[in-house]
Amino acid sequence: MAIQNIKLPTEAPLLSVWFVHDQRPGHIKQLKGLAERLSAHCKLEASWIDANLNTFSWTDALLKKKPANQLPPPNIVIAAGHKTHKTLLIIAHIYQAFSVVLMKPSLPICLFDTLICPKHDELKESHKVLNTLGALNNINPVSKTQHRTKKLMLIGGPSKHFKWQEQLLLDQIQSICHQQPNKQWLLSDSPRTPASFMPRLKALNISNLNCFHYKDKQLEDLSTLLKKCTETWISPDSVSMIYESLTAGSPSFLFDLKSSSPKKPSRVARAINNLVQEQLVGHFLSWQKTPDKQPQTINLWEADRAAQWLLIQYSLKQPI
């Protein structure tokens, strides 16, 4: 997916951008991905604001009272996480800065200048809203000639979108490894993985499977590892990992876990099912029938597309 029919300003000025976060790793990863791509397209001076420690108030906003810090005044303020919205709006009002939120907000959309949010949030795209395929991340795609040799499995845990079926998952992992006995597999759990999972998996003694705890420093950083994988299997509850794998260009496959509400799946579950139907990711049930079939190739770099779109929207709002 790429920006079409638009051009970035030829002389991009130095932009001071404040990134407001709530310390949650997933939200910081989104902001870092966007920050990196903004810096590739303009001169960027980035400041990071922890909304949990902020001292901004609505009174400050009304009086336009600026904080006693040494940060350069922001041209743009970008936030991720519901707890950051108040801080974002106050800062934007005090400095008359351009406000950007990286999700569907719980507050009225009219309060923000622009929104960048996953397509599954189901907001209508417009000059104010950019829909992305999944949340932004800090993965940079690599060349198609990148040498890939590794095979990886990423395991999530219980979620509100998919049922956690531990035995079913263990059976699928065993089946995949046994189907390719000469290939060595790497597997990592995640913070959401139940404590019972890894001992049960290790008890299966799968000879061509190396298991790692997600904090194990012997395992390469995920952003690096994904770029080296010829095949990545992911539990469907691990939504961010799915899109990170796609961005890295690794052929991606999903284990078969049922929706938490089969008759009325969540927006996220529907979005993941759409990836399967569009053959952008493989699925265990299809793999069982045709193990050699590969997903469709997709060129995905939503952080870069969002950065370009954001700079265009910002430039259009500036006085001539």
C-alpha positions as CSV (number, residue, x, y, z in Angstrom):
1,M,0.0,0.0,0.0
2,A,1.4,3.4,-1.0
3,I,0.5,7.0,-1.1
4,Q,-0.9,7.9,-4.5
5,N,-1.3,11.2,-6.4
6,I,0.3,13.3,-3.7
7,K,3.7,15.0,-3.3
8,L,5.5,15.9,-0.2
9,P,6.6,19.6,0.2
10,T,9.9,20.1,-1.6
11,E,11.4,22.2,1.2
12,A,10.3,20.5,4.5
13,P,11.0,22.8,7.5
14,L,12.3,21.6,10.8
15,L,9.3,20.1,12.7
16,S,9.1,19.8,16.5
17,V,6.9,16.8,17.2
18,W,5.8,15.7,20.7
19,F,5.0,12.0,21.0
20,V,2.6,11.3,23.9
21,H,2.6,7.8,25.3
22,D,1.3,5.8,28.2
23,Q,4.3,3.5,28.6
24,R,2.5,0.6,27.0
25,P,5.1,-1.2,24.7
26,G,2.6,-1.6,21.9
27,H,1.7,2.1,21.8
28,I,5.3,3.1,22.0
29,K,6.2,0.8,19.1
30,Q,3.5,2.5,17.0
31,L,4.9,5.9,17.8
32,K,8.5,4.9,17.2
33,G,7.5,3.4,13.9
34,L,5.9,6.7,12.8
35,A,8.7,8.8,14.3
36,E,11.3,6.9,12.3
37,R,9.5,7.4,9.0
38,L,8.7,11.1,9.7
39,S,12.5,11.6,10.2
40,A,13.1,10.0,6.9
41,H,10.9,12.6,5.1
42,C,11.5,15.8,7.1
43,K,13.8,17.4,9.6
44,L,12.4,16.2,12.9
45,E,13.0,17.2,16.5
46,A,11.3,14.6,18.6
47,S,10.2,15.0,22.3
48,W,8.6,12.1,24.3
49,I,5.9,12.9,26.8
50,D,4.7,10.3,29.4
51,A,1.0,11.0,29.9
52,N,1.1,9.1,33.2
53,L,3.5,11.8,34.6
54,N,2.0,14.8,32.9
55,T,1.1,17.9,34.9
56,F,-1.1,19.5,32.2
57,S,-4.7,20.5,33.2
58,W,-7.7,21.9,31.5
59,T,-7.1,25.1,33.4
60,D,-3.6,25.3,31.8
61,A,-5.4,24.8,28.4
62,L,-7.9,27.6,29.1
63,L,-5.1,30.0,30.2
64,K,-2.7,28.7,27.6
65,K,-0.2,28.2,30.4
66,K,2.9,26.6,29.0
67,P,4.8,24.1,31.1
68,A,8.1,24.9,32.7
69,N,10.2,22.6,30.6
70,Q,13.0,23.2,28.1
71,L,11.4,21.3,25.2
72,P,11.0,23.1,21.9
73,P,7.3,24.1,21.3
74,P,5.5,21.5,19.2
75,N,4.3,21.9,15.7
76,I,2.6,18.5,15.8
77,V,1.5,16.4,18.8
78,I,1.0,12.7,18.3
79,A,-0.5,10.3,20.8
80,A,-1.3,6.6,21.1
81,G,-3.5,5.1,23.9
82,H,-6.8,6.2,25.3
83,K,-5.1,7.5,28.5
84,T,-3.1,10.0,26.3
85,H,-6.0,11.8,24.7
86,K,-6.5,14.4,27.4
87,T,-2.8,15.3,27.5
88,L,-2.7,15.4,23.7
89,L,-5.7,17.9,23.5
90,I,-4.3,20.1,26.2
91,I,-0.9,20.4,24.7
92,A,-2.3,21.0,21.2
93,H,-4.6,23.8,22.6
94,I,-1.8,25.5,24.6
95,Y,0.6,25.5,21.6
96,Q,-2.0,25.7,18.8
97,A,-0.3,22.5,17.5
98,F,-1.5,20.0,15.0
99,S,-3.1,17.0,16.8
100,V,-2.8,13.4,15.7
101,V,-4.2,10.3,17.4
102,L,-3.2,6.8,16.4
103,M,-6.4,5.0,17.0
104,K,-10.2,5.4,17.1
105,P,-10.6,7.8,20.0
106,S,-13.1,7.5,22.8
107,L,-13.6,11.3,22.5
108,P,-15.4,13.0,19.5
109,I,-13.3,12.9,16.3
110,C,-13.9,16.6,15.7
111,L,-11.5,17.4,18.6
112,F,-8.5,16.1,16.6
113,D,-6.9,17.3,13.5
114,T,-6.2,13.9,12.1
115,L,-6.6,10.2,13.0
116,I,-4.5,7.3,11.8
117,C,-6.1,4.1,12.8
118,P,-6.4,0.4,11.8
119,K,-9.0,-0.4,9.1
120,H,-10.8,-2.7,11.6
121,D,-11.7,0.3,13.7
122,E,-14.2,1.0,10.9
123,L,-13.9,4.7,10.6
124,K,-14.7,6.1,7.2
125,E,-11.5,7.3,5.4
126,S,-11.3,11.0,4.6
127,H,-8.9,13.9,4.6
128,K,-9.0,13.6,8.3
129,V,-8.8,9.9,8.7
130,L,-6.3,7.4,7.3
131,N,-7.1,3.7,7.6
132,T,-4.1,1.4,7.8
133,L,-3.8,-2.4,7.5
134,G,-3.2,-3.1,11.2
135,A,-1.7,-0.8,13.7
136,L,1.6,0.9,12.9
137,N,4.9,-0.7,13.9
138,N,8.6,-0.1,13.8
139,I,9.5,-2.8,11.3
140,N,11.3,-1.7,8.1
141,P,10.8,-4.0,5.1
142,V,13.9,-5.5,3.6
143,S,14.9,-6.2,0.0
144,K,13.3,-9.2,-1.7
145,T,16.8,-10.5,-2.2
146,Q,17.2,-10.7,1.6
147,H,18.6,-14.2,2.5
148,R,16.0,-16.0,4.6
149,T,16.8,-19.2,6.4
150,K,14.8,-19.4,9.7
151,K,11.4,-20.7,10.6
152,L,9.5,-19.2,13.4
153,M,6.5,-19.7,15.6
154,L,5.0,-16.9,17.7
155,I,2.5,-17.7,20.5
156,G,0.2,-15.3,22.1
157,G,-2.4,-16.1,24.8
158,P,-6.0,-15.6,25.9
159,S,-7.7,-12.6,24.3
160,K,-11.2,-11.2,23.9
161,H,-11.1,-11.9,20.2
162,F,-10.0,-15.6,20.0
163,K,-10.5,-18.6,22.3
164,W,-7.4,-19.9,23.9
165,Q,-7.3,-23.7,23.0
166,E,-4.0,-24.8,24.4
167,Q,-4.2,-28.5,23.5
168,L,-5.4,-27.7,20.0
169,L,-2.4,-25.3,19.6
170,L,0.0,-27.9,20.9
171,D,-1.3,-30.5,18.4
172,Q,-0.9,-28.0,15.5
173,I,2.7,-27.1,16.5
174,Q,3.6,-30.8,16.6
175,S,2.0,-31.5,13.3
176,I,3.9,-28.7,11.5
177,C,7.2,-29.7,13.0
178,H,6.7,-33.4,12.1
179,Q,5.7,-32.5,8.5
180,Q,9.1,-30.9,8.0
181,P,11.4,-33.0,10.2
182,N,14.6,-31.8,8.5
183,K,13.8,-28.1,9.2
184,Q,14.7,-26.5,12.6
185,W,12.0,-24.3,14.1
186,L,12.2,-21.5,16.6
187,L,9.3,-20.7,19.0
188,S,8.7,-17.8,21.3
189,D,5.9,-17.3,23.8
190,S,4.7,-13.8,24.8
191,P,3.7,-11.9,28.0
192,R,0.1,-13.2,27.5
193,T,1.0,-16.9,27.2
194,P,-0.3,-19.0,30.1
195,A,2.4,-20.5,32.4
196,S,1.1,-24.0,31.6
197,F,1.9,-23.7,27.9
198,M,5.7,-24.0,27.7
199,P,6.1,-26.9,30.1
200,R,3.5,-28.9,28.2
201,L,5.1,-28.1,24.8
202,K,8.6,-29.1,26.0
203,A,7.2,-32.3,27.4
204,L,6.3,-33.3,23.8
205,N,10.1,-33.5,23.1
206,I,9.8,-32.2,19.5
207,S,13.4,-32.7,18.2
208,N,13.4,-30.0,15.6
209,L,11.8,-27.3,17.8
210,N,13.8,-24.8,20.0
211,C,11.6,-23.0,22.5
212,F,12.4,-19.6,24.0
213,H,10.8,-17.4,26.6
214,Y,10.1,-13.9,25.1
215,K,12.6,-12.3,27.4
216,D,15.4,-14.8,26.5
217,K,18.3,-12.8,25.2
218,Q,19.5,-15.8,23.2
219,L,16.7,-15.1,20.8
220,E,17.2,-12.3,18.3
221,D,15.2,-9.2,18.5
222,L,11.8,-9.9,16.8
223,S,12.2,-7.0,14.3
224,T,15.5,-8.5,13.1
225,L,14.4,-12.2,13.3
226,L,11.2,-11.7,11.2
227,K,13.3,-10.4,8.3
228,K,15.2,-13.7,8.3
229,C,12.2,-16.0,8.2
230,T,11.1,-18.1,5.3
231,E,8.0,-19.0,7.2
232,T,6.3,-17.5,10.3
233,W,3.4,-19.1,12.2
234,I,1.4,-16.9,14.6
235,S,-1.5,-17.5,16.9
236,P,-4.4,-15.3,15.6
237,D,-4.8,-13.5,18.9
238,S,-1.3,-11.9,18.4
239,V,-2.7,-9.2,16.1
240,S,0.3,-6.9,16.2
241,M,2.7,-9.8,15.5
242,I,0.7,-10.7,12.4
243,Y,1.1,-7.3,10.8
244,E,4.8,-7.0,11.9
245,S,5.4,-10.3,10.1
246,L,3.7,-9.1,7.0
247,T,5.6,-5.8,7.1
248,A,8.9,-7.7,7.4
249,G,7.9,-9.7,4.3
250,S,7.9,-13.1,5.9
251,P,5.4,-15.6,4.5
252,S,2.9,-15.6,7.4
253,F,0.6,-18.4,8.6
254,L,-2.0,-18.6,11.3
255,F,-2.7,-21.3,13.8
256,D,-6.4,-22.4,14.0
257,L,-8.0,-20.9,17.0
258,K,-11.8,-20.2,17.0
259,S,-13.3,-16.7,17.5
260,S,-14.4,-16.0,21.0
261,S,-17.9,-15.2,19.6
262,P,-18.4,-17.4,16.4
263,K,-21.8,-16.0,15.7
264,K,-20.7,-12.4,16.2
265,P,-16.9,-12.1,15.8
266,S,-15.2,-8.9,17.0
267,R,-14.0,-6.3,14.5
268,V,-10.4,-7.6,15.1
269,A,-11.4,-11.2,14.5
270,R,-13.2,-10.2,11.3
271,A,-10.1,-8.3,10.1
272,I,-7.9,-11.4,10.7
273,N,-10.4,-13.6,8.9
274,N,-10.3,-11.2,6.0
275,L,-6.5,-11.6,5.8
276,V,-7.1,-15.4,5.5
277,Q,-9.8,-15.0,2.9
278,E,-7.7,-12.7,0.8
279,Q,-4.9,-15.2,1.1
280,L,-2.5,-12.6,2.5
281,V,-1.8,-15.1,5.3
282,G,-2.0,-18.8,5.3
283,H,-4.1,-20.9,7.7
284,F,-3.5,-24.2,9.4
285,L,-6.6,-25.8,8.0
286,S,-5.6,-24.9,4.4
287,W,-2.0,-25.8,5.1
288,Q,-3.1,-29.4,6.1
289,K,-4.5,-29.8,2.6
290,T,-1.8,-28.1,0.6
291,P,1.4,-27.7,2.8
292,D,3.4,-26.1,-0.1
293,K,0.9,-23.3,-0.9
294,Q,2.3,-19.9,-0.1
295,P,0.3,-16.7,0.8
296,Q,0.0,-13.8,-1.6
297,T,2.9,-11.4,-1.7
298,I,2.0,-8.0,-0.2
299,N,4.2,-4.9,0.0
300,L,3.3,-3.4,3.4
301,W,4.9,-0.5,5.1
302,E,2.1,1.4,6.8
303,A,4.3,3.5,9.1
304,D,5.9,5.1,6.0
305,R,2.6,5.6,4.2
306,A,1.2,7.2,7.4
307,A,4.2,9.5,7.7
308,Q,3.8,10.8,4.2
309,W,0.1,11.2,4.5
310,L,0.5,13.1,7.9
311,L,3.0,15.5,6.4
312,I,0.6,16.3,3.6
313,Q,-2.3,16.9,5.9
314,Y,-0.1,19.1,8.1
315,S,1.2,21.2,5.2
316,L,-2.4,21.7,3.9
317,K,-3.4,23.2,7.3
318,Q,-0.5,25.7,7.3
319,P,-1.1,29.4,6.3
320,I,0.3,30.3,2.9
